[in-house]
Amino acid sequence: MTQSLFPLSNVQIELLKIFSTDLSEKDLVELKSLLAKFYAEKSIELANQVWDEKGLTDADMDKWLNELS
């Protein structure tokens, strides 16, 4: 057996175990949506944490948005 240059993560291994059978196209789309929502929520939580730690305000965001245009 050869070793991969990119070993599987613990999440990948668990997903392979759980989904060792084929999903219907509908279920696959639903799973992808669920995973996208999970990672989106995690990203928002992290962004909110950074926002709070830095003491940023809506005025800061407005300033940044106006600088880009």
C-alpha positions as CSV (number, residue, x, y, z in Angstrom):
1,M,0.0,0.0,0.0
2,T,1.4,3.4,-0.9
3,Q,1.0,6.4,1.3
4,S,-0.8,9.5,0.1
5,L,1.0,12.8,0.0
6,F,-2.2,14.3,1.3
7,P,-3.5,12.2,4.1
8,L,-7.2,12.3,4.9
9,S,-8.4,14.5,7.8
10,N,-10.4,13.1,10.6
11,V,-13.5,14.6,9.1
12,Q,-12.9,13.0,5.7
13,I,-12.3,9.6,7.3
14,E,-15.6,9.9,9.3
15,L,-17.6,11.0,6.3
16,L,-16.2,8.1,4.3
17,K,-17.3,5.7,7.0
18,I,-20.8,7.3,7.3
19,F,-21.4,7.5,3.6
20,S,-20.0,4.2,2.3
21,T,-23.1,3.8,0.2
22,D,-24.4,6.0,-2.6
23,L,-26.8,8.9,-1.8
24,S,-29.6,9.9,-4.1
25,E,-28.9,13.1,-6.0
26,K,-31.5,14.9,-3.8
27,D,-29.8,13.7,-0.6
28,L,-26.4,14.7,-2.0
29,V,-27.6,18.2,-2.7
30,E,-29.2,18.4,0.7
31,L,-25.9,17.3,2.4
32,K,-23.9,19.8,0.4
33,S,-26.3,22.5,1.5
34,L,-26.1,21.4,5.1
35,L,-22.3,21.5,5.0
36,A,-22.2,24.9,3.3
37,K,-24.5,26.3,6.0
38,F,-22.4,24.8,8.8
39,Y,-19.2,26.4,7.4
40,A,-20.9,29.7,6.7
41,E,-22.2,29.8,10.3
42,K,-18.7,29.0,11.6
43,S,-17.2,31.8,9.5
44,I,-19.8,34.3,10.7
45,E,-19.1,33.4,14.3
46,L,-15.4,33.9,13.8
47,A,-15.9,37.2,12.0
48,N,-18.2,38.4,14.8
49,Q,-15.6,37.4,17.4
50,V,-12.8,39.4,15.6
51,W,-15.2,42.3,15.1
52,D,-15.9,42.4,18.9
53,E,-12.3,41.9,19.9
54,K,-11.2,44.8,17.7
55,G,-14.2,47.0,18.9
56,L,-15.3,47.7,15.3
57,T,-18.5,49.6,14.6
58,D,-21.0,50.0,11.8
59,A,-19.3,53.3,11.1
60,D,-16.0,51.4,10.5
61,M,-17.8,49.2,8.0
62,D,-19.4,52.2,6.2
63,K,-16.0,53.9,6.0
64,W,-14.4,50.7,4.4
65,L,-17.3,50.3,2.0
66,N,-16.9,54.0,0.8
67,E,-13.1,53.6,0.4
68,L,-13.6,50.7,-2.1
69,S,-15.9,52.7,-4.4
